[in-house]
């Protein structure tokens, strides 16, 4: 199987060739362009539709696309680099290994039940704040823990990827899915706008069902490979995985004060990350967090003068938290401790920090290349062509349930082309506003909120597997699982959730407003 990087480069090459064909055929599409901006905020306040011919992309663009993706995903890449350095320093202290040994001793014979609270936690983070790129920080925790518990690398990968992915798929108040989609729909002819409360009850029911399916699948897989290790997706690399993730250490690790404090800092930084990334102001419909940040800026700027309030910042801010954590962990483990190679504390810290960042650099390259796919689609206008063509195909369907299910099926290929949920919603939903309204211009009670749920389901399902997602390709790169094996292991779950999604959309449509 080709590497993730090669697969993505081939996808970009195919898109470049398709752009040539469409250009030669003189295909045109309608593009929404900004024509007026707010003088104070710089936000776009007026758009207009403009006819554009599909732009052919060049051979050189094939190699420029990953560079543009690197710039586009710079915040994520900075986060991953600093996170890799932080995790490496924690692993070097053997604190995680010691904690894993302690947990396994206490849960001897019952390790499989730890999957339930772990995946529930990741699913909650996904459904509320859209945990995606930030989940990449957890693989180096879960995978060694699962290997030490007698499972395999794939179990640890599934716990994080499927746990968070199930939550994002069944988003309830996730602002990157629900809020952006609702904003895209705008208002109907009466001036009424949908809110996050429309369909929320059914989205909560769906979250419980989808999360239960995901947890059951992972537990059954873990139970199976515990009984028959040769059935593991990663059985052929079992020894290499054990050596890499557990450093081939069999000695009993003593949890001294340095390692205990390291674990405490480790936990605190991750909790801060999760709380900080939740969109509190969007969920609570106020500006409390933004106001708190302004108060700090005005009254105690010595603490933080440029950091946005909780829920208003992005991953580069979280990267700063991890940098602080890395420095603190370095001080705990290096001050007063013997150093190898005759290096002093600062030199040892820099050596370990750089080693951790360099270990994760290949993951950053994969994420940048995945973003390059979206760059080619946007610059060629193929994204606009595909979105408008598919959305126009459902205009004559009269049944609300029929519209929702057809939208779900249409959203699936679109989600492959546009793996970013917020980017997808911003591109697609302004085009769907009229489709999900009745002939009188009011919201269709089934199709309107159902379209948002269908979008959440479709985007979430494809983002389990799509090679155009930096999260998926980054996760399997960290786990050292090739894409072919990954697809083999996860496709049965994808099929189950696909069927469950169709059923939930149909039942929700039958129930109708205000439940769904």
Secondary structure in CASP SS format (residue, H / E / C, confidence):
PFRMAT SS
TARGET T0000
AUTHOR 0000-0000-0000
METHOD secondary structure of the structure
MODEL  1
X C 1.00
X C 1.00
X C 1.00
X H 1.00
X H 1.00
X H 1.00
X H 1.00
X H 1.00
X H 1.00
X H 1.00
X H 1.00
X H 1.00
X H 1.00
X H 1.00
X H 1.00
X H 1.00
X H 1.00
X H 1.00
X H 1.00
X H 1.00
X H 1.00
X H 1.00
X H 1.00
X H 1.00
X C 1.00
X C 1.00
X C 1.00
X E 1.00
X E 1.00
X E 1.00
X E 1.00
X E 1.00
X E 1.00
X E 1.00
X E 1.00
X E 1.00
X E 1.00
X C 1.00
X C 1.00
X C 1.00
X C 1.00
X C 1.00
X C 1.00
X E 1.00
X E 1.00
X E 1.00
X E 1.00
X E 1.00
X E 1.00
X E 1.00
X E 1.00
X E 1.00
X E 1.00
X C 1.00
X C 1.00
X C 1.00
X C 1.00
X C 1.00
X H 1.00
X H 1.00
X H 1.00
X H 1.00
X H 1.00
X H 1.00
X H 1.00
X H 1.00
X H 1.00
X H 1.00
X H 1.00
X H 1.00
X H 1.00
X H 1.00
X C 1.00
X H 1.00
X H 1.00
X H 1.00
X H 1.00
X H 1.00
X H 1.00
X H 1.00
X H 1.00
X H 1.00
X H 1.00
X H 1.00
X H 1.00
X H 1.00
X H 1.00
X H 1.00
X H 1.00
X H 1.00
X H 1.00
X H 1.00
X C 1.00
X C 1.00
X H 1.00
X H 1.00
X H 1.00
X H 1.00
X H 1.00
X H 1.00
X H 1.00
X H 1.00
X H 1.00
X H 1.00
X H 1.00
X H 1.00
X C 1.00
X C 1.00
X C 1.00
X C 1.00
X H 1.00
X H 1.00
X H 1.00
X H 1.00
X H 1.00
X H 1.00
X H 1.00
X H 1.00
X H 1.00
X H 1.00
X H 1.00
X H 1.00
X H 1.00
X H 1.00
X H 1.00
X H 1.00
X H 1.00
X H 1.00
X H 1.00
X C 1.00
X C 1.00
X C 1.00
X H 1.00
X H 1.00
X H 1.00
X H 1.00
X H 1.00
X H 1.00
X H 1.00
X H 1.00
X H 1.00
X H 1.00
X H 1.00
X H 1.00
X H 1.00
X H 1.00
X H 1.00
X H 1.00
X C 1.00
X C 1.00
X C 1.00
X C 1.00
X H 1.00
X H 1.00
X H 1.00
X H 1.00
X H 1.00
X H 1.00
X H 1.00
X H 1.00
X H 1.00
X H 1.00
X H 1.00
X H 1.00
X H 1.00
X H 1.00
X H 1.00
X H 1.00
X H 1.00
X C 1.00
X C 1.00
X C 1.00
X C 1.00
X C 1.00
X H 1.00
X H 1.00
X H 1.00
X H 1.00
X H 1.00
X H 1.00
X H 1.00
X H 1.00
X H 1.00
X H 1.00
X H 1.00
X C 1.00
X E 1.00
X C 1.00
X C 1.00
X C 1.00
X C 1.00
X C 1.00
X E 1.00
X C 1.00
X C 1.00
X C 1.00
X C 1.00
X C 1.00
X C 1.00
X H 1.00
X H 1.00
X H 1.00
X H 1.00
X H 1.00
X H 1.00
X H 1.00
X H 1.00
X H 1.00
X H 1.00
X H 1.00
X H 1.00
X H 1.00
X H 1.00
X H 1.00
X H 1.00
X H 1.00
X H 1.00
X H 1.00
X H 1.00
X H 1.00
X H 1.00
X H 1.00
X H 1.00
X H 1.00
X H 1.00
X H 1.00
X H 1.00
X C 1.00
X H 1.00
X H 1.00
X H 1.00
X C 1.00
X C 1.00
X C 1.00
X H 1.00
X H 1.00
X H 1.00
X H 1.00
X H 1.00
X H 1.00
X H 1.00
X H 1.00
X H 1.00
X H 1.00
X H 1.00
X H 1.00
X C 1.00
X C 1.00
X C 1.00
X C 1.00
X C 1.00
X C 1.00
X C 1.00
X C 1.00
X C 1.00
X C 1.00
X H 1.00
X H 1.00
X H 1.00
X H 1.00
X H 1.00
X H 1.00
X H 1.00
X H 1.00
X H 1.00
X H 1.00
X H 1.00
X H 1.00
X H 1.00
X H 1.00
X H 1.00
X H 1.00
X H 1.00
X H 1.00
X H 1.00
X H 1.00
X H 1.00
X C 1.00
X C 1.00
X H 1.00
X H 1.00
X H 1.00
X H 1.00
X H 1.00
X C 1.00
X C 1.00
X C 1.00
X H 1.00
X H 1.00
X H 1.00
X H 1.00
X H 1.00
X H 1.00
X H 1.00
X H 1.00
X H 1.00
X H 1.00
X H 1.00
X H 1.00
X C 1.00
X C 1.00
X C 1.00
X C 1.00
X C 1.00
X C 1.00
X C 1.00
X C 1.00
X C 1.00
X C 1.00
X C 1.00
X C 1.00
X C 1.00
X C 1.00
X C 1.00
X H 1.00
X H 1.00
X H 1.00
X H 1.00
X H 1.00
X H 1.00
X H 1.00
X H 1.00
X H 1.00
X H 1.00
X H 1.00
X H 1.00
X H 1.00
X H 1.00
X H 1.00
X H 1.00
X H 1.00
X H 1.00
X H 1.00
X H 1.00
X C 1.00
X C 1.00
X C 1.00
X C 1.00
X C 1.00
X H 1.00
X H 1.00
X H 1.00
X C 1.00
X C 1.00
X H 1.00
X H 1.00
X H 1.00
X H 1.00
X H 1.00
X H 1.00
X H 1.00
X H 1.00
X H 1.00
X H 1.00
X H 1.00
X H 1.00
X H 1.00
X H 1.00
X H 1.00
X C 1.00
X H 1.00
X H 1.00
X H 1.00
X H 1.00
X H 1.00
X H 1.00
X H 1.00
X H 1.00
X H 1.00
X H 1.00
X H 1.00
X H 1.00
X H 1.00
X H 1.00
X H 1.00
X H 1.00
X H 1.00
X H 1.00
X H 1.00
X C 1.00
X C 1.00
X H 1.00
X H 1.00
X H 1.00
X H 1.00
X H 1.00
X H 1.00
X H 1.00
X H 1.00
X H 1.00
X H 1.00
X H 1.00
X C 1.00
X C 1.00
X C 1.00
X C 1.00
X C 1.00
X C 1.00
X C 1.00
X H 1.00
X H 1.00
X H 1.00
X H 1.00
X H 1.00
X H 1.00
X H 1.00
X H 1.00
X H 1.00
X H 1.00
X H 1.00
X H 1.00
X H 1.00
X H 1.00
X H 1.00
X H 1.00
X H 1.00
X H 1.00
X C 1.00
X C 1.00
X C 1.00
X H 1.00
X H 1.00
X H 1.00
X H 1.00
X H 1.00
X H 1.00
X H 1.00
X H 1.00
X H 1.00
X H 1.00
X H 1.00
X H 1.00
X C 1.00
X C 1.00
X C 1.00
X C 1.00
X E 1.00
X C 1.00
X C 1.00
X C 1.00
X C 1.00
X C 1.00
X E 1.00
X C 1.00
X C 1.00
X C 1.00
X H 1.00
X H 1.00
X H 1.00
X H 1.00
X H 1.00
X H 1.00
X H 1.00
X H 1.00
X H 1.00
X H 1.00
X H 1.00
X H 1.00
X H 1.00
X H 1.00
X H 1.00
X H 1.00
X C 1.00
X C 1.00
X C 1.00
X C 1.00
X C 1.00
X C 1.00
X C 1.00
X H 1.00
X H 1.00
X H 1.00
X H 1.00
X H 1.00
X H 1.00
X H 1.00
X H 1.00
X H 1.00
X H 1.00
X C 1.00
X C 1.00
X C 1.00
X H 1.00
X H 1.00
X H 1.00
X H 1.00
X H 1.00
X H 1.00
X H 1.00
X H 1.00
X H 1.00
X H 1.00
X H 1.00
X H 1.00
X H 1.00
X H 1.00
X H 1.00
X H 1.00
X H 1.00
X H 1.00
X H 1.00
X H 1.00
X H 1.00
X H 1.00
X H 1.00
X H 1.00
X H 1.00
X H 1.00
X H 1.00
X H 1.00
X H 1.00
X C 1.00
X C 1.00
X C 1.00
X C 1.00
X C 1.00
END
